[in-house]
C-alpha cells in the first residue's frame, strides 16, 4: 500500500468505527432512554446522525493534528451500566477535596448516585444534582439550553455525547442568589477487567443574573481497566453573575478522556475556569468561552502534570463577541518521561468587539528528553481597537535557573523540584478557595514526590 | 579562609583567568576592582562553581577543603555565597518559600531539624529587622518583575538569611542609584563579623566608600596586578585603569 492508500484506509476505518455507536444508540434509544421527552429524542437522533456522518476525527484534520484518537476508535466500548458501589465510599472521600462543607453530588459511571452524595441544605431556588432528574422535572429550562451552548457541530465527540445524553451534573442558581458553599460534582468511573466501558456525562450549569457560585468537577477512576469518559459541560453565566469553576482530572493511565466545556457570558459577568489535568492516558479537552455581553471578564487557566506515556491536549477558544471585555488565559504544563502536551489557544475578536483586552500565556516544561509539547496560538482579530497579546515558553529547565538555586545550597534534585513546583504554583495561586488551593497544592507536591 | 593559587579558568575554550592569587582571612573584606573584561565576573562565577566555566589550573581551598572538587550546591552548604550580578527570576515561588528551602538545605546538611513555615517566618522577620528593611519583597515571586535595585537588595537579603562564612558580591553596586548603594553597603556593614569574610567585585570605588575594605586588588588580564588599601581605590577613581593595565594583556 502507498502512503496515500494507508491514509485513505485509516480515514475509512475512523468513519466506519462510528457504526458501532449508531447501533448502540439504537439500543439506547429503545431501552432505558425511551421515556425521554420528544425534543430530547430528536436532539439525540440528530446528534447520532451527525456523528455517523463525520466519524472519529483523523490526524489529517488540522484541529486533531497532534492527538490521534485511533486507539479510541479501535477499542470496542460498551456503554457503562450500574456499577457495584461496594468500597466506593473511601474513594469518594479521597476525592472530595476542598472546603469541608461543600455540597457533593457523586456520579458513578455517569449516573447520579444519591447514596454517595451529600447535597445538604441548598439556598432556596437553587437546584443542584442530576441532569437526569432535571430532564424530567425542569424540562423546559433544560430544553432551552442543552446543546445550544455546545452544538454538535463543534466536535464529533460532542455530537456523540449529545446522542447519549442521559445524566450528568445540573446546577441552577436563580437571580441574585449567592451560593456560599461550593458544589462538587464528582465523576467516578468504575472499570471492569474484561470490557472497556464508556460514559457520556452531560453537565449543565446556569448561574442567573446577579448570582454567585463556585463549582468543582472531578473526574477520577476507581479500580483498573480501560475506561473512556466523553464529557460535555455547558455553562451559562448571566448578567452581573460570578462563577468560579474548577475541574480536576485524576484518572488512571488506562483512561481515555474527551471533553468539551462551552460557556457563554452575559454583560458584566465574571467567569473563571481553572482546569487541572493530573492524570489520564489520552485526554483531549476543548474549552470555549464566549464573552457575549459588554464588560464581561473571563479567566481561563490550566495546569497539566503528566508522566509515563500520558497525553493531554487542550484546545481553547476565547471569543470576544461584544466590546469592552477582558480575558486572561494562562496554561502551564509539566511533562516527564514520554508524556506529551498540546496547547492550542484561539482568541477570536468579532467585528465591533472594540476595547477587547486579552492576554494568553502558555508555558511548557519538559523534564525528560523524550517528553514533548506543542503550543500554538491562533489570533483572529476583526476589530481595530483591541489589545491582544500572547506568549509561550517551551523547553527543559534552564541551566541558569538551576545554577542560581544550587548556589543557594539546593541539590540538583531539590532545585528541579522547586522550579517545577513554581510552574504548578503559578496556577495554584489563582485558586480562590483556600482549602481547595491547599488540597491541590498537596496533589502537586505528591506528583513531584513520585518522581 | 579562602586561598586561591595560580587559578586559571575560562569558558568555551577561551582562557580568562591566567594565574590569579588571592588570600582572604576570616573577617576580612577584600575589594576586587578592574576594568571591563578583566575577568572579575569570571572569578566570581568560578568561585561559586558555575558549570559553564572550566578550571584549567591552580587551586581554590576554602577552610582547608578543595573547592574545585565541590559542586555549586556543596560550596553553598559549606558556607560560600555569591550575590549575582544578574539575579534570576523564578516564577511561582515566593521569596519566603525560596529562602526557607535554601535554609533547610543547609540545615539538613548540618543534621539540624528543618524549619517549618512559621519558625522560618520568625527568622526572616528578625533578619529584616537587623538590616532595617521592610517585608515588601518576601511575598513576591523570586526576582519576578523586580526592578534592578530590588533584585540587588534581594541578593543581600538572601545573604543575611543564609549567613555564609564567605560572601562574594559580584557588581552588586552596578546600576544602582546612590541611595540604593548606601542601603546595600549599610546592610553589608551590619553583616560584617569577625568570622565572616567578603569579596566585593566592583568596577567603581563608590560602594567602597561606605564599606571600607581591608584590602583592594586590581584585576587585569586575568591576574591580580596590584594590591593595596582604600587609597588604591581612590587612586583608581581619580586616574582610571589605564596606568595599571598598560602592559597587562586585557582578557576579553
Interface residues (C-beta under 8 A of the other chain):
Chain A: X399 X400 X401 X403 X404 X405 X406 X407 X408 X409 X410 X411 X412 X414 X415 X418 X419 X421 X422 X423 X424 X425 X426 X429
Chain B: X48 X49 X50 X51 X52 X71 X72 X73 X75 X76 X77 X81 X82 X84 X87 X88 X90 X91 X92 X93 X98 X101 X102 X105 X106 X109 X141 X158 X162
